[in-house]
Amino acid sequence: MSIATNTGATERPGDFLDDLSVQDSPDALKFVFSGGKLVLRGQALPKSGELKTRPLTPLGTYQGKSVLVGVLEGEVPEGFTLSNVRATYGVLPDDLFGLAGLAHQIVEFHRTHRCCGACASELQKGDPQGGRGRYRKCPNCGLSVYPRVAPAVIVLISRGEGPDTEFLLARGPRQAPGVYTTLAGFVEPSETLENAVQREILEEVGVQVGNIRYQFSQPWPFPHSLMLAFTARYDSGEITPQPGEIEDAQWFPALKLPSIPPPFTSSRRLIDEALGTLSLTTR
């Protein structure tokens, strides 16, 4: 049976407003991190005043509430737990899951950009006035740095027609046991998205593709990617998995797929939408 995809869960909510001047308040939404993980009380965000943090960074407003992110001071108190942001899908409501991704990207930006890459001076928070948004600035040489967004292509490759359609799916060493997914990779400097699709597929599984079609995009804050989803048709070549990157890759009949990624992923949306055009369903 088909499960509805929900790639929008990783997006900031539509009525979220950037506002770098918001202040803390009793009803503020606070995303607190420790060691790169989100601090939760049960299945909810901590309430105001429950945790001691370093100075909070304002993100904006959502449904009239201030949204802020901070880093926990000291140990995690009893009654609280740590969770990878990705693992909070289905735990937090979708809107808060999307905001948690934004918060994680911003707190990681500040953690990994403490010093200037040009002169090694300590970076300072930039003045957001003038529409420049979030950035850090070097007081010595003037270099400005902004939160990183790394574009990556993700591709569903198919061959055959109708109920005879097959998808080329693969699994890597970090994939959950038994799960197969679409192919993906980062875009290189001075490379078009289409060229990135062809290069990544050739590198990872040794086949040539054509009829490359853009489908949609998805923020992927794990930690700072933007997924650009494509479909492509198989042209030629035999599957040759790239050592160290691909453990296994196979052609799977559309009517008999292996375990595939969860509904909030680009991979799952690509597969489900392709099956929809064939009037087929996932298991």
N, C-alpha and C positions, 0 to 999 in steps of 0.2 A: 504494500500500500504506500502511496506517495506521502511524504512528510513535507509540509510547506517550508520553503526556505525562508531565512530571516537575516539576510546579510546586512540589513539596515540596523541591526542591533549594535554594530560596532561604530555607528555614526553618532555624533553629538545630536541631541534632539533638535527638531526643527525650530522650536521656540526658545532654544538656548541663545542667549545674547552675550557676546564677548563684552566684558567690562572689567578692565584692569584696575578699577578704582573701588571695587566693592569692599565692604568692611565685614568683619566677623559680627555675627548676631546669634541670638539663642536658637533661631530656627534655620541657621545656615546648613547647607550640605557640605560636609567636610570629608575629603578623601585623604586618609592618613596612611603613609607608607612606612615600612621598616624593612631594610634590606631588599628593596625593590618589590616587596609584596604588600598587598592591601590588608590593612587591619580591619577586621570585622568583629562585631558582637553577634554571634549566632549567624543569621543570614541577613544582617542589616548593617548599615553604616553606624559608626559610633555617634552618640548624641553629643551635643555641644557641651564642652566642659569635662567630658569623661576622660580625655587623654591629654597629656602634656606634649606639646609639639614645639619644634623650632618655628620661627616666624612663618605664618601662613602666606601662600602666594595666591592672590585673587585670580579667578578664571572668568567669572561672569555671573549672570543671573539665569535662573531656571524656575519658571512658574512663580515668580516674585521672590524667590529665595536666593541669597548669595551662595555662590559655589566657590570653594577654596580647596587648595591642596597643601599638605604639609608633611613633614617627616617627624616620626615619633622620637621623642627623647627618652633614652633609657630602654629598659626591657619591656616586652609586651606584658601588660597586666593580666592577672588571672581573670578568666571569663572572656578573653579576647583571643582570636586566632589570626593566623596569617594565611593569605591565599594568593596564588598567582592570579592576575587579573583575568586571564583567559578562562581559568577554572570557575570564575564567578558567573559565567553564562548559565542562565537557568536558576541561579541563586538570587542574584540581584534582578530587579525588574529591568526590562530592555533599555529604558531610558537612562537608568543609573549605570547600567553596564556600558553604554556608550560614553557617558560622562567619566566613568572610571578609566576608560581607555585614554581619553583626553588628559585626565589628571596624571596618569602614568607617564605619558609622553612628556608632559611639562616637567614633572619632578625628575625624570631621567635626563632631560635637557640640562637642567641646572646642576645635576650631579656630575655629568660628564663634560661640562664646559665651565670649569672653575678657573682655568688659566688660559691665557691667550696663546693660540697656536703659532703666532708670528714672533712674539717677544717674551712669552712665558710670564708676563705680568698677571696679577690676579684680575679676573673679569668682574665687572659690576653689572647690576641690573640696569638695562637701558631705560631711558625716559620714554614712556609710551605715547607721549604727546606727538601730534602731527601725523597720526595714523600709522606709525611704524610698528605698532603691536609689540609682541613679545620678542625680546632680544637681549643679548648681553654685549657690553661694550668694554673695550680695553681703554683704561684711562691714560695709558702710556703712548700707544701707537695709533689709537683710534679705530682699530678693527672692530667691526660689528659681526656678531654671529647670531643665527636664528635657529629655532627648532628644526631638526633634521626630518625630512620626509624622503624616504628612499623608494623610488618607483620600481615595481616588480611586475612582470608579466606572468599570467597563469593561463594555461591553455588546455582545452579539451580537444583531443585529436580523434577523428572518427574516420571510418571507412565503411563501405557497403551502403545499402539503402533499406528503408522501411524496417521491418522486423529482423532483417539480416544485418542491421547496423552493428558495428563493433566499436568500442572505445579503447584507446590505448591508455592504460592506467599503470601507475608505478608506486612503489613504496621505498622509502629511504630508511636509513638506520635510526632516525629519530621518530619514525612513524609509530603510532600505536599498533600493537600486534594484530596482524591480519587485515589491517586497513590499507586500501589502495586509493590513490588520489590522482588528480591531474598534475601535469608537469608545471613547474614554476621556476623563475630565476630573476635576478636583479638586472636592471637595464644598465649597460656600461656607458661611460662618457662618449659623446658624439655618436650615439647609436639611436636609430629610430626604433619605435616599439615593434614594428613588423620585423625588423632585422633581429631584434632581441628574441622574438618568438622563434625564428628560424634557427638562430645560433644555439639557444638553450636546448631546443629539442634535439638538434644534431649532436650537441655535446653529451646530453644526458642519456639518450636512447639510440642515437645513430641513424635516425630516419629523416627524410626530407618531407616537408609539408607545403601546401599551397592553399589558396582560397582563405586567407587569414582574415577573419572578421572580428572587429571590436564588438563587445557585448555590454559591459558595464564596468564600474569601478567600485572599490570598497576600501575604506580606511582599515588598516590592519595594525593596531597599536601594540604589536608584540615583537620588537618594541616601537618601531617607527616607520612602517611601510605603507605604501599605497598600492593596492592590488589592482591591476588593469587586466580585465578578463577578456579572453579571446576564444574563438573556436577556429579550428583549422582542419583541412582534409589531408589525409595521408597521400603522398605522392610516390615515394619509393624508399627502398632500404630495408634491411633486416634489423630487428631490435638487438642492440648491443648496449647493455647497461654500463654506465660510467662507473668505474671502480671507486669506491669510497662515497659515492653520492647516491647511487641507485642499487638497492639490494635485489630488486626484481621488477620486471616490467612485462606486461602481457596484453594481448588483445582479449577483451572480454565481450561476449555477446550482450547487447543491450537488455535482453530478456533474462540474463543470468549474471548479474553483477556481484562482485565480492562486497565485503563491508566497505563503506565509503564514509567520508568525513561528515561531521554533524551539520545541521541545517544552517547555522550562522556563517558558514564558510563560503568563499567564492567557488571552491571546487564543487561543493554540493549543489550550489545554485546552477552552475554550468551544466552539471549532469542532469538535474531535474528539469531544467528548461529544454535541454536536448531531448529528453525522454518525452516531454510534453508535446514537442513537435512531431514525435512519432506515435503519439497517442498510446504511449506505454507508461508504466508506473514502476517505481522502485520497490524493492521488497520491503 
